[in-house]
Amino acid sequence: MKMGFRWYGEGNDTISLDDIRQIPGVETIVWSLHHKQAGELWEPGEIEAEMEKITGLSRYDREHGITKTFNADVVESVNVHESIKTGKTMLGMSRDEALDNYVKTIENLGKAGVKVVTYNFMPVFDWLRTDMFHPSPDGSTALYYDAHKVAELTDPQKLVDETLEGANGLTMPGWEPERLAHLPEFIEAYRGIDHDKYYENYKVFLDAVIPTCEKYDVKLAVHPDDPAFDLFGWPRVVSSKEGIQRVLDLNPSPYNGLCLCLGSFSSRRGNDPVDAVKTFMDRIHFSHVRNIKFLDEAGSFSEVGHRASEGDVDTVGIMKAYAEADYQGYIRPDHGRHLWDENTPEHKPRPGYGLYDRALGIQYLLGVWDTVRYGK
């Protein structure tokens, strides 16, 4: 198992590579080209430049005897254009053009040495929360989903405005203002698209991309829907064990796999994250391990600490399943709470992506792993 940490790049993250370097156990920087819009081609030069920042050492590092380096094996994410999801020309781009750019991007990433590419197939919105810095009982703040507020929402634009306002001036993958400026067009495009039609469009995507993944040894890893149920009448198809199996069956190649986010998966009541890990182990190329706590019968939840007893996700059982199988893929902690000075205006991080709680989470997850693997 290789432990990772998501980093948004120089000038686009409140956390530096040198901060991450001091977290014991981190080997992999999970990265992306965050200035790229869905559908755009990732050029070899910009890929290589970002990877060199991650895998190299600065002059300061070398002069001060710092030797720890990272690999840049995992990209999260190469976002999928809405024309691919709907099967319709959107924002001036046809499905064929978007697929061509995606395939070429996979080729360029493979040639650069990337091993795993994460993506999601959620319609319109990526992950969704109603509060970016919700107060917690311990004085920290955390991402929060209010099921009542979403159920009463008549205009998704209000949610877009509130989410972008909470971004603290930083990029929010899946919530790009340039793309969401076309929200009315998206709403119209998804009319009449049910789950079966969405799976058909999904298969077109996989069948177009997987041969290039196989050729260049790049594993494709889908992130579950977050939260894991339909929203605003749009179909979400990676929300349950049955839905995941159907996605894997659309293209049987082992390169068609999962970025199994156990927090997202667990947001649907009845989903069993430990069972999912055991069931799909051979198709899990990358995994996010985090914890949520349900707050009411409607399904409202808050992100909480990674320790199992803090919430409703069995993070111990999850890591035990990975350790017993000697999992060889990549894992990272996911959304953490915002702790200590991260709740002051001058040190406010990207929502869910502060330093401290994710660093604490890594030590907890590695502690469970080490206990299972090496304990007596």
FIROSE-243769 format. One record per residue (C-alpha): x, y, z; residue number from 1. Coordinates in steps of 0.001 Angstrom, whole numbers. Layout:
N
@u = X | v = Y | w = Z | n = NUM
...
***
This chain:
376
@u = 0 | v = 0 | w = 0 | n = 1
@u = 1259 | v = 3467 | w = -879 | n = 2
@u = -32 | v = 6388 | w = 1199 | n = 3
@u = -818 | v = 9603 | w = -639 | n = 4
@u = -1774 | v = 13217 | w = 27 | n = 5
@u = -3761 | v = 15450 | w = -2310 | n = 6
@u = -1986 | v = 18654 | w = -3325 | n = 7
@u = -3443 | v = 21392 | w = -5510 | n = 8
@u = -200 | v = 22882 | w = -6788 | n = 9
@u = 2035 | v = 25878 | w = -6178 | n = 10
@u = 58 | v = 29064 | w = -5719 | n = 11
@u = -3193 | v = 27096 | w = -5509 | n = 12
@u = -2849 | v = 25438 | w = -2103 | n = 13
@u = -2352 | v = 26699 | w = 1437 | n = 14
@u = -94 | v = 23672 | w = 2013 | n = 15
@u = 3390 | v = 23254 | w = 559 | n = 16
@u = 5210 | v = 20121 | w = -538 | n = 17
@u = 7657 | v = 20738 | w = 2314 | n = 18
@u = 4737 | v = 20663 | w = 4766 | n = 19
@u = 3612 | v = 17326 | w = 3351 | n = 20
@u = 7174 | v = 15987 | w = 3364 | n = 21
@u = 7151 | v = 16022 | w = 7174 | n = 22
@u = 4119 | v = 13715 | w = 7440 | n = 23
@u = 5456 | v = 10196 | w = 8144 | n = 24
@u = 4446 | v = 7574 | w = 5615 | n = 25
@u = 3463 | v = 9779 | w = 2662 | n = 26
@u = 4950 | v = 8514 | w = -593 | n = 27
@u = 2561 | v = 9759 | w = -3273 | n = 28
@u = 1406 | v = 13253 | w = -4173 | n = 29
@u = -2050 | v = 13101 | w = -5716 | n = 30
@u = -2198 | v = 15941 | w = -8229 | n = 31
@u = -3917 | v = 17477 | w = -11221 | n = 32
@u = -3643 | v = 20389 | w = -13629 | n = 33
@u = -6259 | v = 22482 | w = -11902 | n = 34
@u = -6249 | v = 25263 | w = -14465 | n = 35
@u = -7608 | v = 22851 | w = -17071 | n = 36
@u = -11311 | v = 22784 | w = -17863 | n = 37
@u = -13125 | v = 19511 | w = -18555 | n = 38
@u = -12623 | v = 18551 | w = -22195 | n = 39
@u = -9291 | v = 20309 | w = -22632 | n = 40
@u = -6179 | v = 18426 | w = -23777 | n = 41
@u = -3353 | v = 18065 | w = -21259 | n = 42
@u = -122 | v = 18793 | w = -23119 | n = 43
@u = 3086 | v = 16814 | w = -22438 | n = 44
@u = 5091 | v = 19877 | w = -21394 | n = 45
@u = 2692 | v = 21011 | w = -18693 | n = 46
@u = 2330 | v = 17453 | w = -17389 | n = 47
@u = 6087 | v = 17032 | w = -17124 | n = 48
@u = 6569 | v = 20436 | w = -15475 | n = 49
@u = 4076 | v = 19617 | w = -12706 | n = 50
@u = 5522 | v = 16157 | w = -12145 | n = 51
@u = 9043 | v = 17566 | w = -11877 | n = 52
@u = 7909 | v = 19894 | w = -9069 | n = 53
@u = 6478 | v = 16914 | w = -7191 | n = 54
@u = 9279 | v = 14397 | w = -7678 | n = 55
@u = 12230 | v = 16778 | w = -7398 | n = 56
@u = 13866 | v = 18765 | w = -4630 | n = 57
@u = 14252 | v = 22524 | w = -4551 | n = 58
@u = 17611 | v = 24218 | w = -4167 | n = 59
@u = 16623 | v = 25095 | w = -574 | n = 60
@u = 15846 | v = 21424 | w = 142 | n = 61
@u = 19177 | v = 20240 | w = -1223 | n = 62
@u = 21156 | v = 22897 | w = 635 | n = 63
@u = 19474 | v = 21936 | w = 3915 | n = 64
@u = 20009 | v = 18207 | w = 3620 | n = 65
@u = 16404 | v = 17328 | w = 2778 | n = 66
@u = 16317 | v = 14096 | w = 810 | n = 67
@u = 12744 | v = 12769 | w = 1044 | n = 68
@u = 11008 | v = 12773 | w = -2344 | n = 69
@u = 7584 | v = 11785 | w = -3655 | n = 70
@u = 6198 | v = 9915 | w = -6624 | n = 71
@u = 3537 | v = 11510 | w = -8856 | n = 72
@u = 1823 | v = 8252 | w = -9815 | n = 73
@u = -1795 | v = 9351 | w = -9213 | n = 74
@u = -3786 | v = 12078 | w = -10947 | n = 75
@u = -7026 | v = 13287 | w = -9380 | n = 76
@u = -8787 | v = 14134 | w = -11572 | n = 77
@u = -9118 | v = 14342 | w = -15325 | n = 78
@u = -12681 | v = 15600 | w = -15407 | n = 79
@u = -15178 | v = 14282 | w = -17949 | n = 80
@u = -16894 | v = 16799 | w = -20235 | n = 81
@u = -20692 | v = 17032 | w = -20049 | n = 82
@u = -20950 | v = 16206 | w = -23761 | n = 83
@u = -19617 | v = 12712 | w = -22965 | n = 84
@u = -22063 | v = 12251 | w = -20107 | n = 85
@u = -25101 | v = 13443 | w = -22068 | n = 86
@u = -24101 | v = 12257 | w = -25541 | n = 87
@u = -24887 | v = 15753 | w = -26845 | n = 88
@u = -22774 | v = 18636 | w = -28085 | n = 89
@u = -22380 | v = 21015 | w = -25157 | n = 90
@u = -20496 | v = 24267 | w = -24644 | n = 91
@u = -19460 | v = 24083 | w = -28286 | n = 92
@u = -17781 | v = 20681 | w = -27927 | n = 93
@u = -19044 | v = 17424 | w = -29422 | n = 94
@u = -18792 | v = 14100 | w = -27632 | n = 95
@u = -16279 | v = 12845 | w = -30221 | n = 96
@u = -14006 | v = 15853 | w = -29732 | n = 97
@u = -14158 | v = 15521 | w = -25944 | n = 98
@u = -13407 | v = 11791 | w = -26157 | n = 99
@u = -10457 | v = 12409 | w = -28480 | n = 100
@u = -8968 | v = 14907 | w = -26024 | n = 101
@u = -9515 | v = 12535 | w = -23100 | n = 102
@u = -7839 | v = 9642 | w = -24902 | n = 103
@u = -4870 | v = 11789 | w = -25913 | n = 104
@u = -4552 | v = 13113 | w = -22343 | n = 105
@u = -4416 | v = 9531 | w = -21017 | n = 106
@u = -1707 | v = 8750 | w = -23570 | n = 107
@u = 326 | v = 11801 | w = -22521 | n = 108
@u = -25 | v = 10946 | w = -18839 | n = 109
@u = 970 | v = 7332 | w = -19448 | n = 110
@u = 4061 | v = 8361 | w = -21379 | n = 111
@u = 5013 | v = 10616 | w = -18442 | n = 112
@u = 4783 | v = 7695 | w = -15999 | n = 113
@u = 1384 | v = 8243 | w = -14355 | n = 114
@u = -112 | v = 4978 | w = -13064 | n = 115
@u = -3672 | v = 5913 | w = -12009 | n = 116
@u = -6136 | v = 8504 | w = -13322 | n = 117
@u = -9158 | v = 9303 | w = -11170 | n = 118
@u = -12404 | v = 10724 | w = -12543 | n = 119
@u = -16095 | v = 10841 | w = -11710 | n = 120
@u = -19215 | v = 10508 | w = -13824 | n = 121
@u = -21554 | v = 12677 | w = -11757 | n = 122
@u = -23965 | v = 14868 | w = -13737 | n = 123
@u = -23463 | v = 18653 | w = -13542 | n = 124
@u = -22178 | v = 18871 | w = -9968 | n = 125
@u = -19224 | v = 17053 | w = -8483 | n = 126
@u = -19320 | v = 16501 | w = -4700 | n = 127
@u = -21996 | v = 18528 | w = -2926 | n = 128
@u = -22174 | v = 20078 | w = 550 | n = 129
@u = -24364 | v = 22838 | w = 1954 | n = 130
@u = -21813 | v = 24327 | w = 4371 | n = 131
@u = -18060 | v = 24475 | w = 3817 | n = 132
@u = -17070 | v = 25407 | w = 7395 | n = 133
@u = -19817 | v = 24065 | w = 9646 | n = 134
@u = -19114 | v = 24376 | w = 13405 | n = 135
@u = -18410 | v = 21073 | w = 15182 | n = 136
@u = -18921 | v = 20360 | w = 18900 | n = 137
@u = -15151 | v = 20318 | w = 19522 | n = 138
@u = -14604 | v = 23812 | w = 18107 | n = 139
@u = -13311 | v = 22683 | w = 14711 | n = 140
@u = -15241 | v = 23201 | w = 11477 | n = 141
@u = -16032 | v = 20691 | w = 8751 | n = 142
@u = -17865 | v = 20072 | w = 5501 | n = 143
@u = -21572 | v = 19516 | w = 6130 | n = 144
@u = -24554 | v = 18236 | w = 4131 | n = 145
@u = -28019 | v = 19401 | w = 5159 | n = 146
@u = -30524 | v = 17028 | w = 3547 | n = 147
@u = -33466 | v = 19264 | w = 4480 | n = 148
@u = -31943 | v = 22292 | w = 2765 | n = 149
@u = -31278 | v = 20352 | w = -443 | n = 150
@u = -34788 | v = 18873 | w = -447 | n = 151
@u = -36303 | v = 22358 | w = -179 | n = 152
@u = -34030 | v = 23896 | w = -2808 | n = 153
@u = -35909 | v = 24980 | w = -5921 | n = 154
@u = -33009 | v = 26659 | w = -7738 | n = 155
@u = -29641 | v = 24841 | w = -7937 | n = 156
@u = -28013 | v = 28172 | w = -8851 | n = 157
@u = -28324 | v = 29238 | w = -5215 | n = 158
@u = -26233 | v = 26261 | w = -4170 | n = 159
@u = -23620 | v = 27068 | w = -6819 | n = 160
@u = -23322 | v = 30646 | w = -5544 | n = 161
@u = -22988 | v = 29551 | w = -1911 | n = 162
@u = -20408 | v = 26854 | w = -2723 | n = 163
@u = -18201 | v = 29208 | w = -4717 | n = 164
@u = -18487 | v = 31849 | w = -2005 | n = 165
@u = -17133 | v = 29305 | w = 489 | n = 166
@u = -14135 | v = 28433 | w = -1688 | n = 167
@u = -11964 | v = 31104 | w = -79 | n = 168
@u = -10664 | v = 32185 | w = -3495 | n = 169
@u = -9221 | v = 28747 | w = -4276 | n = 170
@u = -10176 | v = 26397 | w = -7119 | n = 171
@u = -12903 | v = 23871 | w = -6329 | n = 172
@u = -12741 | v = 20840 | w = -8656 | n = 173
@u = -16188 | v = 20114 | w = -10048 | n = 174
@u = -17364 | v = 23634 | w = -9199 | n = 175
@u = -15560 | v = 25637 | w = -11861 | n = 176
@u = -17361 | v = 28984 | w = -12279 | n = 177
@u = -16550 | v = 29049 | w = -16001 | n = 178
@u = -18431 | v = 25779 | w = -16494 | n = 179
@u = -21275 | v = 26399 | w = -14071 | n = 180
@u = -22039 | v = 29713 | w = -15755 | n = 181
@u = -23866 | v = 27453 | w = -18229 | n = 182
@u = -26047 | v = 25760 | w = -15597 | n = 183
@u = -29354 | v = 26374 | w = -17479 | n = 184
@u = -27898 | v = 24598 | w = -20534 | n = 185
@u = -26912 | v = 21619 | w = -18379 | n = 186
@u = -30350 | v = 21409 | w = -16788 | n = 187
@u = -31982 | v = 21322 | w = -20211 | n = 188
@u = -29490 | v = 18760 | w = -21594 | n = 189
@u = -30226 | v = 16244 | w = -18834 | n = 190
@u = -33975 | v = 16267 | w = -19366 | n = 191
@u = -35117 | v = 12763 | w = -20308 | n = 192
@u = -31821 | v = 11050 | w = -19405 | n = 193
@u = -32608 | v = 8206 | w = -17017 | n = 194
@u = -30248 | v = 5749 | w = -15333 | n = 195
@u = -30259 | v = 3262 | w = -18214 | n = 196
@u = -29459 | v = 5945 | w = -20784 | n = 197
@u = -26723 | v = 7277 | w = -18530 | n = 198
@u = -25140 | v = 3824 | w = -18318 | n = 199
@u = -25256 | v = 3660 | w = -22139 | n = 200
@u = -23352 | v = 6951 | w = -22358 | n = 201
@u = -20960 | v = 5712 | w = -19697 | n = 202
@u = -20166 | v = 2602 | w = -21759 | n = 203
@u = -19340 | v = 4774 | w = -24786 | n = 204
@u = -16800 | v = 6621 | w = -22634 | n = 205
@u = -15196 | v = 3473 | w = -21236 | n = 206
@u = -14993 | v = 1699 | w = -24574 | n = 207
@u = -13302 | v = 4749 | w = -26088 | n = 208
@u = -10755 | v = 5281 | w = -23298 | n = 209
@u = -9869 | v = 1839 | w = -21901 | n = 210
@u = -7834 | v = 609 | w = -24931 | n = 211
@u = -5464 | v = 3563 | w = -24470 | n = 212
@u = -5296 | v = 2867 | w = -20727 | n = 213
@u = -4259 | v = -706 | w = -21518 | n = 214
@u = -1686 | v = 395 | w = -24104 | n = 215
@u = 20 | v = 2904 | w = -21803 | n = 216
@u = -538 | v = 1073 | w = -18488 | n = 217
@u = -2757 | v = 3714 | w = -16905 | n = 218
@u = -5461 | v = 2445 | w = -14569 | n = 219
@u = -8754 | v = 4346 | w = -14754 | n = 220
@u = -10426 | v = 4818 | w = -11352 | n = 221
@u = -13976 | v = 6141 | w = -10913 | n = 222
@u = -14883 | v = 8007 | w = -7738 | n = 223
@u = -18317 | v = 7144 | w = -6292 | n = 224
@u = -21069 | v = 9743 | w = -6359 | n = 225
@u = -20840 | v = 12182 | w = -3465 | n = 226
@u = -23323 | v = 12038 | w = -1886 | n = 227
@u = -24281 | v = 8610 | w = -3188 | n = 228
@u = -27831 | v = 9215 | w = -4386 | n = 229
@u = -29682 | v = 11123 | w = -7106 | n = 230
@u = -29925 | v = 14904 | w = -6799 | n = 231
@u = -32256 | v = 17335 | w = -8571 | n = 232
@u = -33665 | v = 14502 | w = -10677 | n = 233
@u = -30320 | v = 13802 | w = -12357 | n = 234
@u = -29156 | v = 10169 | w = -12495 | n = 235
@u = -26207 | v = 9138 | w = -10339 | n = 236
@u = -25019 | v = 5641 | w = -11216 | n = 237
@u = -21983 | v = 4989 | w = -8971 | n = 238
@u = -23915 | v = 5113 | w = -5718 | n = 239
@u = -24315 | v = 1522 | w = -4513 | n = 240
@u = -22657 | v = -1869 | w = -4631 | n = 241
@u = -24978 | v = -2860 | w = -7489 | n = 242
@u = -24254 | v = 357 | w = -9372 | n = 243
@u = -20499 | v = -96 | w = -9023 | n = 244
@u = -20734 | v = -3679 | w = -10263 | n = 245
@u = -22717 | v = -2520 | w = -13286 | n = 246
@u = -20039 | v = 79 | w = -14108 | n = 247
@u = -17306 | v = -2566 | w = -13863 | n = 248
@u = -19366 | v = -4875 | w = -16080 | n = 249
@u = -19694 | v = -2187 | w = -18777 | n = 250
@u = -16092 | v = -2913 | w = -19689 | n = 251
@u = -14468 | v = -5986 | w = -18099 | n = 252
@u = -10883 | v = -4788 | w = -18502 | n = 253
@u = -8971 | v = -4690 | w = -15193 | n = 254
@u = -7986 | v = -1150 | w = -16206 | n = 255
@u = -11624 | v = -141 | w = -15640 | n = 256
@u = -11506 | v = 203 | w = -11873 | n = 257
@u = -12296 | v = 2227 | w = -8810 | n = 258
@u = -11142 | v = 5117 | w = -6730 | n = 259
@u = -13204 | v = 3766 | w = -3856 | n = 260
@u = -13999 | v = 6719 | w = -1611 | n = 261
@u = -15485 | v = 5112 | w = 1475 | n = 262
@u = -16867 | v = 8364 | w = 2880 | n = 263
@u = -18810 | v = 9086 | w = -301 | n = 264
@u = -19997 | v = 5486 | w = -566 | n = 265
@u = -21133 | v = 5525 | w = 3078 | n = 266
@u = -23277 | v = 8639 | w = 2604 | n = 267
@u = -25976 | v = 6297 | w = 1258 | n = 268
@u = -27571 | v = 4507 | w = 4188 | n = 269
@u = -27319 | v = 738 | w = 3821 | n = 270
@u = -24052 | v = 769 | w = 1885 | n = 271
@u = -21430 | v = -1369 | w = 3646 | n = 272
@u = -17933 | v = 70 | w = 3050 | n = 273
@u = -16013 | v = -2915 | w = 4457 | n = 274
@u = -17980 | v = -5308 | w = 2268 | n = 275
@u = -17320 | v = -3076 | w = -753 | n = 276
@u = -13569 | v = -3165 | w = -114 | n = 277
@u = -13597 | v = -6957 | w = 130 | n = 278
@u = -15881 | v = -7386 | w = -2878 | n = 279
@u = -14041 | v = -5090 | w = -5290 | n = 280
@u = -10478 | v = -5462 | w = -3985 | n = 281
@u = -9001 | v = -6543 | w = -7321 | n = 282
@u = -10502 | v = -3501 | w = -9088 | n = 283
@u = -9617 | v = -854 | w = -6477 | n = 284
@u = -6739 | v = 1119 | w = -7937 | n = 285
@u = -6973 | v = 3989 | w = -5458 | n = 286
@u = -8967 | v = 4585 | w = -2281 | n = 287
@u = -10029 | v = 7497 | w = -92 | n = 288
@u = -10613 | v = 6655 | w = 3560 | n = 289
@u = -12585 | v = 9148 | w = 5627 | n = 290
@u = -15405 | v = 9308 | w = 8131 | n = 291
@u = -18838 | v = 10915 | w = 8302 | n = 292
@u = -21465 | v = 11105 | w = 11024 | n = 293
@u = -25190 | v = 11065 | w = 10261 | n = 294
@u = -27101 | v = 13724 | w = 12161 | n = 295
@u = -30752 | v = 12940 | w = 11424 | n = 296
@u = -33061 | v = 10449 | w = 9752 | n = 297
@u = -33196 | v = 12549 | w = 6577 | n = 298
@u = -29527 | v = 11774 | w = 5901 | n = 299
@u = -27829 | v = 15027 | w = 6905 | n = 300
@u = -24193 | v = 14397 | w = 7806 | n = 301
@u = -20976 | v = 16071 | w = 8830 | n = 302
@u = -17385 | v = 15144 | w = 8071 | n = 303
@u = -15604 | v = 14046 | w = 11267 | n = 304
@u = -12182 | v = 12759 | w = 12331 | n = 305
@u = -10803 | v = 9577 | w = 10746 | n = 306
@u = -11041 | v = 7555 | w = 13963 | n = 307
@u = -13855 | v = 4997 | w = 13570 | n = 308
@u = -15608 | v = 5910 | w = 16814 | n = 309
@u = -15925 | v = 9542 | w = 15719 | n = 310
@u = -18555 | v = 8710 | w = 13098 | n = 311
@u = -20497 | v = 6033 | w = 11229 | n = 312
@u = -17794 | v = 4680 | w = 8888 | n = 313
@u = -15829 | v = 1644 | w = 10074 | n = 314
@u = -12396 | v = 2966 | w = 9173 | n = 315
@u = -10767 | v = 229 | w = 11281 | n = 316
@u = -12606 | v = -2499 | w = 9376 | n = 317
@u = -11702 | v = -827 | w = 6089 | n = 318
@u = -7975 | v = -651 | w = 6824 | n = 319
@u = -8029 | v = -4161 | w = 8305 | n = 320
@u = -9522 | v = -5492 | w = 5040 | n = 321
@u = -6855 | v = -3717 | w = 2989 | n = 322
@u = -4048 | v = -4920 | w = 5271 | n = 323
@u = -5216 | v = -8534 | w = 5344 | n = 324
@u = -5277 | v = -8539 | w = 1529 | n = 325
@u = -1826 | v = -6885 | w = 1372 | n = 326
@u = -3343 | v = -4205 | w = -847 | n = 327
@u = -780 | v = -2867 | w = -3306 | n = 328
@u = -2626 | v = 223 | w = -4552 | n = 329
@u = -2795 | v = 3818 | w = -3391 | n = 330
@u = -4700 | v = 5253 | w = -411 | n = 331
@u = -5108 | v = 8765 | w = 904 | n = 332
@u = -7009 | v = 10363 | w = 3755 | n = 333
@u = -9881 | v = 12391 | w = 2454 | n = 334
@u = -11635 | v = 15485 | w = 3737 | n = 335
@u = -10456 | v = 16525 | w = 7143 | n = 336
@u = -11831 | v = 18951 | w = 9675 | n = 337
@u = -10340 | v = 22445 | w = 9836 | n = 338
@u = -8341 | v = 22670 | w = 13063 | n = 339
@u = -6666 | v = 25326 | w = 15196 | n = 340
@u = -5470 | v = 28319 | w = 13155 | n = 341
@u = -7172 | v = 26951 | w = 10030 | n = 342
@u = -10337 | v = 28572 | w = 11373 | n = 343
@u = -8833 | v = 32058 | w = 11274 | n = 344
@u = -9299 | v = 34268 | w = 8176 | n = 345
@u = -5580 | v = 34462 | w = 7417 | n = 346
@u = -5041 | v = 30674 | w = 7476 | n = 347
@u = -8330 | v = 29391 | w = 6061 | n = 348
@u = -7666 | v = 26406 | w = 3757 | n = 349
@u = -9590 | v = 24990 | w = 824 | n = 350
@u = -12750 | v = 23450 | w = 2341 | n = 351
@u = -11959 | v = 19935 | w = 3565 | n = 352
@u = -8291 | v = 20196 | w = 2634 | n = 353
@u = -6419 | v = 21606 | w = 5582 | n = 354
@u = -3135 | v = 20134 | w = 6765 | n = 355
@u = -3596 | v = 19036 | w = 10348 | n = 356
@u = -6572 | v = 16679 | w = 10345 | n = 357
@u = -5439 | v = 14893 | w = 7195 | n = 358
@u = -1973 | v = 14431 | w = 8740 | n = 359
@u = -3607 | v = 13040 | w = 11888 | n = 360
@u = -5794 | v = 10813 | w = 9746 | n = 361
@u = -2787 | v = 9350 | w = 7963 | n = 362
@u = -1227 | v = 8325 | w = 11262 | n = 363
@u = -4455 | v = 6693 | w = 12408 | n = 364
@u = -4894 | v = 4773 | w = 9142 | n = 365
@u = -1262 | v = 3675 | w = 9111 | n = 366
@u = -1550 | v = 2653 | w = 12754 | n = 367
@u = -4380 | v = 262 | w = 11921 | n = 368
@u = -2461 | v = -1040 | w = 8889 | n = 369
@u = 718 | v = -1630 | w = 10893 | n = 370
@u = -1169 | v = -3327 | w = 13723 | n = 371
@u = -2763 | v = -5805 | w = 11313 | n = 372
@u = 333 | v = -6346 | w = 9180 | n = 373
@u = 2975 | v = -6467 | w = 11905 | n = 374
@u = 1153 | v = -6886 | w = 15203 | n = 375
@u = 1448 | v = -10083 | w = 17255 | n = 376
***
